[in-house]
Amino acid sequence: MTIDRRLEAGSWLDLGMFVQNVMLAAAGRGLQSCPQETFSKYHRILRPLLSIPEEQIVVCGISVGKPAVEGQRLMPRAHVDEFATFLGLDA
């Protein structure tokens, strides 16, 4: 994903929402995805390979693919209640 370097903060938020919707669309088709900011570190390599104009900044890439049959979670995950508070959503 790239964005015009002349755009302001609101456009960066728009791009984030666009990335989220690409990921939701992939999920709707049974695919998993992973946004990867690390692509931004390789803009000098990616720019000529992908014909990215100079006025564009590489923000991230998105890996998309079929889910593994048996997922292997290497790191334990915290339950959402450990890091988030939801107000006004009581059933």
Helices and strands as residue ranges (DSSP letters): E 2-4, H 9-28, E 32-36, G 37-42, H 43-50, E 56-58, E 61-65, G 80-82
